[in-house]
Each structure stands twice: as C-alpha cells, then as structure tokens.
Amino acid sequence: MKSKRLCEAEQSALDKISTVPQPVLETILCLLPTDEAARTSVLSREWKYKWTKIPKLELHLSDVSNGIIKGNMDMPRDSFDDILRILLSHQCQIDEFTLHLSTFKADRNSVAFDQIIRHLSKNHTIKKFSIVGSYHHMFYKLPVSFFSLHQLTDLVLCSIDIEPVDLDSQPIFNGFDSLRTLCLQNVGISTETLLRILANSPSLKSLTLLIGDSHHDDRYCTVIELFNCLSDIEDLTTFGYVFEWLDLELIPYELPSLLHLKYLSFKQMCFVDGSGLTFLLVLIKCSPKLEKIKLEIELEHACEEDSFVWEDYSDVWLENLNELEIERFGNLEHEMKFVKFILSRSSNLKKVCIMSTVDRNQESEMLKTFSQASRLSPVMITYKHFNDSCFKDL
C-alpha cells in the first residue's frame, strides 16, 4: 500500500510538470545539458520526444558513443552517425548547436562531419554554432559546407583545422552578415582565409583570436591587413604569441584606427623578444576609445629582451581608459615599465588591479614602486598576491 501511494505521489508530481506551458518546458530543457534533457524521455510516453523539440543542442561525441544520449532511439555506438541520427530525429528548429569532439580521430570521420554541417545549413537557421576539438588528437577538418551557415550570430571554433579555401571561388560563401561574436582558438587557418572571414563579417563586435603555431601558412599577416578588418570591433581578446602568424618586423607609423575598441584582453602575455609587448602597444596606440585592458602574463617565460624602445610610443595618450587588470605580475622590468606607462598616460584611469606572483621578500619594494609611480589621475591601485584571498588597497 505504501509503495502504491509513493507511486501515485510521483505520478502526481509528474502530472504537475506536464501542465507547465510548452515554451516554459523548452526553456527549462534548454538549460540542461542535452544528455540530461534526453533522459527525460523515460519519464512517460508523453515525455518521450519532448527533448527533440528544444532549439538548443550540446553534444559530446564521447557521451553519444557511450549511449548516454541513446534514450529510446536504439542508436548503435558510432560517433558521427549517432549525431546525424539525433539531428534527423529532431522535430523543431535548432538555433544553437555545440559539438565537443573529444575522443575520436578526424581522418575517418570527415564525410560524416560534412553531412552534419550540410544538414544544419539546409534544414536549420543556426544562430550560435560551436565546434570544440581536442588538443590531444589530430585536428578535425572543417568542411567547406560550413561557409553556407550565413545566418550565424555567434561562432566558436576550437582545435579545428580550416584548410586553405579559395572563398572567392566558393558560391556558397556570401559572408557572415549577422555574425557579432567570433572565437578562433588553436585553429589551423591560412592568412587569406582568416582575412576573408573577418572582412566579410560586417557586424562583428567581439573577436577572440588565439591562434599561434596552428597557423599553417608561409605568408604572415601584416598589421595593416588585420587592423583593416577590425574597424568596428568593440571587444578583442588575443595572446602574446602573435609573432607566430603576424608580421611585427616592419610596422608603419600610420595605421588604421580602431575607433570602436573598448575592451582589450591579452592572454599568455609574453615579453620574450618584445613581440607581445609591441603588438599590445600598437593596439593601444590605435584605440583612442579603449576603456579596459586585461593582461594575463605567461609564467613560463621569465626572461625578457632589453631591445624594446619605449620612446617609439611617447605620443600615446589614453583619455578613456578606466581600468587596468593584470594577472600573474612578476615584477620584471618591462612589466613594471608598462604599468608606469599606463599610469602616466591615462587621464581618466580609476582602477588598477594587480595579482602578483613575486616572492614575499620582494613584495614590499614592489609595492613601494607602485605607490611612488607618477600618475596622471587619482587612480586606486589594488593588489593581491596569488596566495591571498582578497585584494588590498595601496
């Protein structure tokens, strides 16, 4: 009797959930990982296909192959074919699609991968599209059919190989007119393809460009070529190893202005041979509306080159910069010179946050240098050692 009552109580709770309006249910299911949303198919006959009517899918090949998303669809354990079956069984428009390629090798899956992209481009108006590969396996080659996803607003490509493509001869590529956010991380891409994508994304506002030794092209990109494609960017994230694909040897004095850039983030900031610092200051010089700079300094390279000429940037003034944030500050010469440079040339700077990795016995001298540094505005400097729990004011 007790078991029967418990069963009736569970059924009653399920019935209450079933009375929730369909749009609300879809929103709730979209907030769940897709594998968990798929598990709701076992709740009842009515719930069997509810998860196939949500506009957002996030799939992991390892999950699919292990049967986690298998549900009642009786799918065999087979990577890309399983993904295609899921897409074919989906009963509504897919707006957001994320695929994590974590455990499978690319060489034997290229045809199936192409079928997935073709299906998405022909049958769905995808707005947000993410492909995340693995650093530990050979790159997946992105099919040419990818360039037919004209309606994208957000695009993330990580550890993906974009083979050199003559986009001018591809009738399917008319640009990404609606693309506002683009993230390219550890992506194998040629200079021509990169510039073509950027130049044909007129609505692009946020760009994450973290490509280095994965760049497979003998021709380096010039600073002028790159800046000509970034005229409307408001938010830019890059990293210190740009010298692996960007030509920083001969930078002309006159460069295109980045009049809309407000937020600049540098990951793995590297002061080795001055290349990272050169690119950082070139960006700052060409961005008069810059409001915030964030640096994450690379710890693996403690050495630095003395050949950098700070006088080349004596005409740089930052009238709109409000905030400077630095992580892993090591108190190296160029690091300290950079902070002093910003303090002395930012008339509206309000906040400087520094998280340091220096030895405790060097800390007091470093903090004294910060306190005595010349500054153009009454800025508040906050400091935290990486072992401390909170920041403190200087």
N, C-alpha and C positions, 0 to 999 in steps of 0.2 A: 504493500500500500504506500509506504514511504517513497519507494522508488518511482511509483506511478505519479505521485504528487510532484516529485522533483522533475520528472519528465514534462509534466503539464506546465510547471513554472518556467522551464526553459523554453517550451514552445510558445508560451505567452509572451516572454521577453523577445523572442524572435519575431512574433507577430507584430509587436510594437515597432521593432526596427523596420519591418516590411511596410509599415504605414508611412514611413518618412517619405516625403516627396522625392521623385527620381532625381531631380537636379541636385538635391542635398546629398543623396546617396552617392551620386557620381563624384561630388566634391570630396566626400569622406574617403571613398575608394582611391581617389587620385592622390590623397595624402599618404596612403600606404605604399610600401614597396610593392611592385607589381606581383611578385611571387606570393606575398601575403594577401593581396587583393584576390588573386586567383584561388586561394584556399577557401574563400567564402562560397565557392561553387558547391561545397559538400554540405552546406547548411540545410538546403532543401531544394526541391525541384525548381521552385520559383527563383532561387538564387543561382542556379547552375550557370547561367550565362550573363549575370549582371556585370561581372568584371570585364566582359568583352564589349561593354558599351561605354567605357570610360575613354576620354580623349587623351590620356597620358599613359605611355608605356615606358618602363625602365627595365631592361632585360640584361641578365648576366649569362653569358654562354655556359659558364660552369654550372649555374643554377638549372638552366634548361636541360643540359645533358645529364644531370643527376636526377632528373624527374621532378624537381621542386615545382615547376610550373605545369607539370603533366596533367593534374586535375583529372577530369573525366574524358579528356580528349584522346586518350590512349595513344600518345605520341611515342615513337621509339627514341632511344637515346642517340641523338645525332645532331649536334651543333646547329649549323646554319639552316638545315632543313626544318628543324623544330621552330626556329624563329619565323621562317616563312609560313609554316602552318598556323602559327599564332596570328600572324598578320592576316592571313586568308580567312580565318575564323572570326576576326574582329568585326563587330557589327556597327561601328559608328566611326565618325571622322576622328582621325588621330591628329592632334595639334602639336603634341610634344613627344619626341621619341629619343630615348637614350639607350645605347647598346655598349656594354662593357665586354671587351674582347680580352679575356684574362688567361685562358688556358689552351687555346687552340693555335695551331700553326697556320700561317697565311697561305702557304703555297698550294694547298689542296682545297681551298675554300673560296677562291676568287670568283668562280662562276656563281655560286650560291649568294655570295655577298652582293654581286651585281644584280641578281634577281631581287634581293631585298630592297635595294635602293630604287630599282625600276618600279617595283610595286608601290613604294611610298610616293614616288614622284607622280605616278599615273592615277593613283586612287585616293590620295590624301593631300590636303593642303597643310603640310608640315610647317609650323612656325618656329619651333625650337627643336634643334637637332644636335645630338651629341654622340660622338664615337670616341670611346676611351680604350686605347690599346694597352699593351703591357710593355714595360721596359725590359722584360726578361725574355721576350720572344721576338722573332723577326717581325718587321712591320707588316700590317695589312696594307694592301694596295687599294686606295680609294678608287672605285670605278668612275669612269668618265660620266656615267649616268647621274652621278652626284650633282653635276653642274646644271641639271634640269630642275633643281629644287629652288625655283626663282622666288618663292614667297617667304623664304626664311627671314626671321627677325633676330634669332639668336643661334649662333653656331659655335660648337666646341669640338675641336679635333685634337686628340692627344695620342702620341705614338702611332701616327698614321703616315703612310707613305703616299704622297701625291706625286705620281710620276710626271715628268715633263710633258705638258699637254699644250698643243697649239690651239689656244682657246679661240683665236680668230677664225680658225677653220672648223670650229665646232658649232653647228647650227643650233644646238640645244642651249648654248650659253648666251644669255642676253643680259647678264649681270645680276647682282643681288640687290634690287632696288629698295627692298624693305629691310635689309639687314642693318641692325643697330648695334649688336654686340657680337664680337668675333674673338675667339680664343684659339690660338695656334701654339701648341706646346709639344716640344720634342717631335716636330713634324718634318718629315723629309719633303722638301719642296724646292723647286728651282726659283731663281730670281725672277724670271719672266712670269711664271705662274703666280707668284706672290704679288708682284706689282699689278698684274692684270686683275686679280681678285680685289685688291684694295682700291684700284682705280675705278672699278665697276660696282662699288658699294657706296653710292652717294649719300645714304642715310646713316652711315656708320658713325657711332658716337663713342663706343667703348672698344678698345683694342688691347688684347693681351698677346704679346709677341715674344714667345720664349723658344726660339729656335737657335741652335748652335751647330754642333758637329753633325747634326742630322741633315743639314742643308747640303743637297747633292748637286752642286753646280760649280763649274770653274769660274763663272762670271760673278763677281761680287756686286752687290747692290750699292749704289752711291747714296750719300746722304740727301742730295738734291732729289733723286728719284723717289726715295722713301718719303721725304717731307712733302713732296708734291701730292702724295696720296693721303696725307694726314691732315689736310687743311681744316676739316670740320671735326676732328677728334676732340672729345672733352676729357676722356679718361684713358690713360695709356699706362700699361704695365709691360716692362721689358726686363732684361737682365744683363749682367756685366760682360757676358761673353759674346757680345755683338760683333767683335772683331773677326769671328769665325765666318761671318756672312756679309758684314757691312764694311765697305771701304772707308777707313778713317785716316788714310795716309795723307790725302790732299783734300782738305775741307775748304771750300771757298769762303771768303769773308761774308759775302752776301748770300743768304739762304732764305728759302720761303718761310714766312712766319706761320706759327701755329697759334692763330688768334683765338681759338676756342678751347685750347687745352687748359684744364683747371686742376686736374689731379694727375700726378706722375709718381709711379711706383717702380722702383728698381730692385729686383730680386737678385741674389747672388752677386751683389755689387763687388766688383773686383778692381783693385788698384794696380794690379800687375801690368807693367809696361804702359800704364796710363790710359789704355783704350777705353775701359769702362768709365773712367772719370772724364775723359774727353767727350764721349757721347753724352754723358749726363749734363755737362756744362753747355754743350751745343744745344741740347734740348731746352735747358733753362734760358739760354740766351734768346732763343727763338719763340719763347712762350710768355709774352708780356702779361697774360691774364692768369698765370699759374697761381693757385690758391693753396695747394698742399703738395709736399714732397715726402715720400716714404722710402727709406733705404733699408734693405736687409743685406748686411755686409757678409761676404763669403769668408768663413773662418779658415778654410784650408790654405789660403794664400796669405801668409803673414808678411811676406816681403813686398817691397814696393819700389818703384822706379823714380829716381830724382829728376828725370829729364822733363817732367811736365812743366809747362810755362804758364803760371797763373796770370802773368801780365797780359796774355792774349785775351783775357776776359775782364779786363779792367773797365769796360764800358757796360757791363751787365748790371742792371738795377731791377729789383723785384718789388714793384709797388703794390701788388695784390696778394703776395704770399702771406698767408695767415698762420700756417703750421708746418713744422719740420719734425719728422719722426724717424729715428734711426735705431735699428736693432743690431745687436752684436758689435757695438762700437768697441774697437780695440785700442784706441788712443795712438794709432800710427800717425806719422807726420801729416800725410795727405788727408787723413780723416779729420784731424783737428783743424787743418787749414781750411777744409771745406766748411766746417761748422762756423769758423770765424768769418769766412767769405759770406755765408748766408746772413749771419748776424749783422755784418757791416753794410749790407746792400739791400736790406728788406725794411722799408719804412713802415709797414703795417703788420709786421710779424708779431703774433700774440703768444704763440706757444711753441716750445721746443721740447720734445720728449726723447730722452736718450736711455737706451738699455745697453749696459756695458758688460764686457767680458774681461775687463782688466783685473790684474791681481789686486787683492785688497791693499797691499802695501804701496801700490801706485795710485790708489783711488783719490787720496786727499790732494795730491799735487794736480791731478787731472781736474778735479772739481774747482780748485783754485784758479786754474787757467780759464775754465768756463766763466767763473764769476767775474774775472778781470777783463774778459774779452770785450772789445769795443762793439757797441750795438747801436743801430740806427733807430730802434723803437724800444719802448719799455716792455720787452718780452719776458714772459715767465718761462724759466727753464726748469724742467722736472727730470729727475734722474732715478734710475733703478739698476742695481746690479742684478745679473740674471738669476742669482740665488735668492734675491729678496722677493718678498711677496707684494710689495706695493711701491709706487713712485714717491719721491720726496722732493720738495721744492728746494732750489738752491738760493 
